[in-house]
Amino acid sequence: MTGQSGNPAVEPRHDIYALLCPGREVFELLANKWTGLAITALEDGPRRFGELRRKLEGVSPKVLTQTLRRLEEYGLVRREVFAEVPPRVEYALTPLGRGALEPLAQLRSWVRANTDRFAPAGE
């Protein structure tokens, strides 16, 4: 038996190429550059929003907020609010989020090893 992607015994609901595969949405989330960068920025422990924004050069506050909310919705990041004045909010990886570090590290290593081989845009 072959699944929709041509792989033997792959159920259509677990076939990332299938339109209705629940994993496709997660794949799209993790394939987003700000998602991957936010996850790896939290690798060494919890960070506040401002720390993340400084680390992720070029991200707007709006995009970072949206990214962190989506990561929280999917259970990859935990948001903790401390009852202080002013309130302190920290973001940390959940065990599920920590599980994404290894494949993201492999991708980062591949990019570093091959950066000089990519043709600049427009050439």
MODELLER restraints for C-alpha pairs under 7 A, 6 or more apart:
rsr = mdl.restraints
at = mdl.atoms
rsr.add(forms.Gaussian(group=physical.xy_distance, feature=features.Distance(at['CA:1:A'], at['CA:8:A']), mean=5.68, stdev=0.5))
rsr.add(forms.Gaussian(group=physical.xy_distance, feature=features.Distance(at['CA:1:A'], at['CA:9:A']), mean=5.35, stdev=0.5))
rsr.add(forms.Gaussian(group=physical.xy_distance, feature=features.Distance(at['CA:2:A'], at['CA:8:A']), mean=4.19, stdev=0.5))
rsr.add(forms.Gaussian(group=physical.xy_distance, feature=features.Distance(at['CA:2:A'], at['CA:9:A']), mean=5.23, stdev=0.5))
rsr.add(forms.Gaussian(group=physical.xy_distance, feature=features.Distance(at['CA:2:A'], at['CA:10:A']), mean=6.50, stdev=0.5))
rsr.add(forms.Gaussian(group=physical.xy_distance, feature=features.Distance(at['CA:3:A'], at['CA:9:A']), mean=5.80, stdev=0.5))
rsr.add(forms.Gaussian(group=physical.xy_distance, feature=features.Distance(at['CA:3:A'], at['CA:10:A']), mean=4.58, stdev=0.5))
rsr.add(forms.Gaussian(group=physical.xy_distance, feature=features.Distance(at['CA:3:A'], at['CA:11:A']), mean=5.74, stdev=0.5))
rsr.add(forms.Gaussian(group=physical.xy_distance, feature=features.Distance(at['CA:3:A'], at['CA:12:A']), mean=5.90, stdev=0.5))
rsr.add(forms.Gaussian(group=physical.xy_distance, feature=features.Distance(at['CA:4:A'], at['CA:12:A']), mean=6.08, stdev=0.5))
rsr.add(forms.Gaussian(group=physical.xy_distance, feature=features.Distance(at['CA:4:A'], at['CA:15:A']), mean=7.00, stdev=0.5))
rsr.add(forms.Gaussian(group=physical.xy_distance, feature=features.Distance(at['CA:4:A'], at['CA:18:A']), mean=6.68, stdev=0.5))
rsr.add(forms.Gaussian(group=physical.xy_distance, feature=features.Distance(at['CA:5:A'], at['CA:15:A']), mean=6.70, stdev=0.5))
rsr.add(forms.Gaussian(group=physical.xy_distance, feature=features.Distance(at['CA:5:A'], at['CA:17:A']), mean=6.17, stdev=0.5))
rsr.add(forms.Gaussian(group=physical.xy_distance, feature=features.Distance(at['CA:12:A'], at['CA:18:A']), mean=6.18, stdev=0.5))
rsr.add(forms.Gaussian(group=physical.xy_distance, feature=features.Distance(at['CA:12:A'], at['CA:21:A']), mean=6.86, stdev=0.5))
rsr.add(forms.Gaussian(group=physical.xy_distance, feature=features.Distance(at['CA:13:A'], at['CA:20:A']), mean=6.56, stdev=0.5))
rsr.add(forms.Gaussian(group=physical.xy_distance, feature=features.Distance(at['CA:13:A'], at['CA:21:A']), mean=4.65, stdev=0.5))
rsr.add(forms.Gaussian(group=physical.xy_distance, feature=features.Distance(at['CA:13:A'], at['CA:22:A']), mean=6.83, stdev=0.5))
rsr.add(forms.Gaussian(group=physical.xy_distance, feature=features.Distance(at['CA:14:A'], at['CA:21:A']), mean=5.66, stdev=0.5))
rsr.add(forms.Gaussian(group=physical.xy_distance, feature=features.Distance(at['CA:14:A'], at['CA:23:A']), mean=6.80, stdev=0.5))
rsr.add(forms.Gaussian(group=physical.xy_distance, feature=features.Distance(at['CA:15:A'], at['CA:21:A']), mean=5.95, stdev=0.5))
rsr.add(forms.Gaussian(group=physical.xy_distance, feature=features.Distance(at['CA:16:A'], at['CA:23:A']), mean=6.03, stdev=0.5))
rsr.add(forms.Gaussian(group=physical.xy_distance, feature=features.Distance(at['CA:16:A'], at['CA:24:A']), mean=5.20, stdev=0.5))
rsr.add(forms.Gaussian(group=physical.xy_distance, feature=features.Distance(at['CA:29:A'], at['CA:35:A']), mean=6.75, stdev=0.5))
rsr.add(forms.Gaussian(group=physical.xy_distance, feature=features.Distance(at['CA:30:A'], at['CA:36:A']), mean=6.02, stdev=0.5))
rsr.add(forms.Gaussian(group=physical.xy_distance, feature=features.Distance(at['CA:34:A'], at['CA:67:A']), mean=6.85, stdev=0.5))
rsr.add(forms.Gaussian(group=physical.xy_distance, feature=features.Distance(at['CA:35:A'], at['CA:67:A']), mean=6.09, stdev=0.5))
rsr.add(forms.Gaussian(group=physical.xy_distance, feature=features.Distance(at['CA:36:A'], at['CA:104:A']), mean=6.71, stdev=0.5))
rsr.add(forms.Gaussian(group=physical.xy_distance, feature=features.Distance(at['CA:40:A'], at['CA:101:A']), mean=6.41, stdev=0.5))
rsr.add(forms.Gaussian(group=physical.xy_distance, feature=features.Distance(at['CA:41:A'], at['CA:52:A']), mean=6.96, stdev=0.5))
rsr.add(forms.Gaussian(group=physical.xy_distance, feature=features.Distance(at['CA:42:A'], at['CA:92:A']), mean=6.14, stdev=0.5))
rsr.add(forms.Gaussian(group=physical.xy_distance, feature=features.Distance(at['CA:42:A'], at['CA:93:A']), mean=6.38, stdev=0.5))
rsr.add(forms.Gaussian(group=physical.xy_distance, feature=features.Distance(at['CA:45:A'], at['CA:92:A']), mean=6.20, stdev=0.5))
rsr.add(forms.Gaussian(group=physical.xy_distance, feature=features.Distance(at['CA:46:A'], at['CA:90:A']), mean=5.94, stdev=0.5))
rsr.add(forms.Gaussian(group=physical.xy_distance, feature=features.Distance(at['CA:46:A'], at['CA:91:A']), mean=5.28, stdev=0.5))
rsr.add(forms.Gaussian(group=physical.xy_distance, feature=features.Distance(at['CA:46:A'], at['CA:92:A']), mean=4.33, stdev=0.5))
rsr.add(forms.Gaussian(group=physical.xy_distance, feature=features.Distance(at['CA:47:A'], at['CA:90:A']), mean=5.32, stdev=0.5))
rsr.add(forms.Gaussian(group=physical.xy_distance, feature=features.Distance(at['CA:47:A'], at['CA:91:A']), mean=5.44, stdev=0.5))
rsr.add(forms.Gaussian(group=physical.xy_distance, feature=features.Distance(at['CA:47:A'], at['CA:92:A']), mean=6.70, stdev=0.5))
rsr.add(forms.Gaussian(group=physical.xy_distance, feature=features.Distance(at['CA:48:A'], at['CA:89:A']), mean=5.96, stdev=0.5))
rsr.add(forms.Gaussian(group=physical.xy_distance, feature=features.Distance(at['CA:48:A'], at['CA:90:A']), mean=4.52, stdev=0.5))
rsr.add(forms.Gaussian(group=physical.xy_distance, feature=features.Distance(at['CA:48:A'], at['CA:91:A']), mean=6.16, stdev=0.5))
rsr.add(forms.Gaussian(group=physical.xy_distance, feature=features.Distance(at['CA:49:A'], at['CA:90:A']), mean=6.94, stdev=0.5))
rsr.add(forms.Gaussian(group=physical.xy_distance, feature=features.Distance(at['CA:53:A'], at['CA:59:A']), mean=6.64, stdev=0.5))
rsr.add(forms.Gaussian(group=physical.xy_distance, feature=features.Distance(at['CA:71:A'], at['CA:77:A']), mean=5.36, stdev=0.5))
rsr.add(forms.Gaussian(group=physical.xy_distance, feature=features.Distance(at['CA:72:A'], at['CA:78:A']), mean=5.83, stdev=0.5))
rsr.add(forms.Gaussian(group=physical.xy_distance, feature=features.Distance(at['CA:75:A'], at['CA:94:A']), mean=6.85, stdev=0.5))
rsr.add(forms.Gaussian(group=physical.xy_distance, feature=features.Distance(at['CA:75:A'], at['CA:96:A']), mean=6.87, stdev=0.5))
rsr.add(forms.Gaussian(group=physical.xy_distance, feature=features.Distance(at['CA:76:A'], at['CA:93:A']), mean=5.94, stdev=0.5))
rsr.add(forms.Gaussian(group=physical.xy_distance, feature=features.Distance(at['CA:76:A'], at['CA:94:A']), mean=5.37, stdev=0.5))
rsr.add(forms.Gaussian(group=physical.xy_distance, feature=features.Distance(at['CA:76:A'], at['CA:96:A']), mean=5.46, stdev=0.5))
rsr.add(forms.Gaussian(group=physical.xy_distance, feature=features.Distance(at['CA:76:A'], at['CA:97:A']), mean=3.97, stdev=0.5))
rsr.add(forms.Gaussian(group=physical.xy_distance, feature=features.Distance(at['CA:77:A'], at['CA:91:A']), mean=6.51, stdev=0.5))
rsr.add(forms.Gaussian(group=physical.xy_distance, feature=features.Distance(at['CA:77:A'], at['CA:92:A']), mean=5.51, stdev=0.5))
rsr.add(forms.Gaussian(group=physical.xy_distance, feature=features.Distance(at['CA:77:A'], at['CA:93:A']), mean=4.47, stdev=0.5))
rsr.add(forms.Gaussian(group=physical.xy_distance, feature=features.Distance(at['CA:77:A'], at['CA:94:A']), mean=5.31, stdev=0.5))
rsr.add(forms.Gaussian(group=physical.xy_distance, feature=features.Distance(at['CA:77:A'], at['CA:97:A']), mean=6.19, stdev=0.5))
rsr.add(forms.Gaussian(group=physical.xy_distance, feature=features.Distance(at['CA:78:A'], at['CA:91:A']), mean=5.66, stdev=0.5))
rsr.add(forms.Gaussian(group=physical.xy_distance, feature=features.Distance(at['CA:78:A'], at['CA:92:A']), mean=5.25, stdev=0.5))
rsr.add(forms.Gaussian(group=physical.xy_distance, feature=features.Distance(at['CA:78:A'], at['CA:93:A']), mean=6.06, stdev=0.5))
rsr.add(forms.Gaussian(group=physical.xy_distance, feature=features.Distance(at['CA:78:A'], at['CA:94:A']), mean=6.06, stdev=0.5))
rsr.add(forms.Gaussian(group=physical.xy_distance, feature=features.Distance(at['CA:79:A'], at['CA:89:A']), mean=6.88, stdev=0.5))
rsr.add(forms.Gaussian(group=physical.xy_distance, feature=features.Distance(at['CA:79:A'], at['CA:90:A']), mean=5.82, stdev=0.5))
rsr.add(forms.Gaussian(group=physical.xy_distance, feature=features.Distance(at['CA:79:A'], at['CA:91:A']), mean=4.67, stdev=0.5))
rsr.add(forms.Gaussian(group=physical.xy_distance, feature=features.Distance(at['CA:79:A'], at['CA:92:A']), mean=6.65, stdev=0.5))
rsr.add(forms.Gaussian(group=physical.xy_distance, feature=features.Distance(at['CA:80:A'], at['CA:89:A']), mean=5.56, stdev=0.5))
rsr.add(forms.Gaussian(group=physical.xy_distance, feature=features.Distance(at['CA:80:A'], at['CA:90:A']), mean=5.27, stdev=0.5))
rsr.add(forms.Gaussian(group=physical.xy_distance, feature=features.Distance(at['CA:80:A'], at['CA:91:A']), mean=6.39, stdev=0.5))
rsr.add(forms.Gaussian(group=physical.xy_distance, feature=features.Distance(at['CA:81:A'], at['CA:87:A']), mean=6.82, stdev=0.5))
rsr.add(forms.Gaussian(group=physical.xy_distance, feature=features.Distance(at['CA:81:A'], at['CA:88:A']), mean=5.81, stdev=0.5))
rsr.add(forms.Gaussian(group=physical.xy_distance, feature=features.Distance(at['CA:81:A'], at['CA:89:A']), mean=4.43, stdev=0.5))
rsr.add(forms.Gaussian(group=physical.xy_distance, feature=features.Distance(at['CA:81:A'], at['CA:90:A']), mean=6.59, stdev=0.5))
rsr.add(forms.Gaussian(group=physical.xy_distance, feature=features.Distance(at['CA:82:A'], at['CA:88:A']), mean=5.11, stdev=0.5))
rsr.add(forms.Gaussian(group=physical.xy_distance, feature=features.Distance(at['CA:82:A'], at['CA:89:A']), mean=6.14, stdev=0.5))
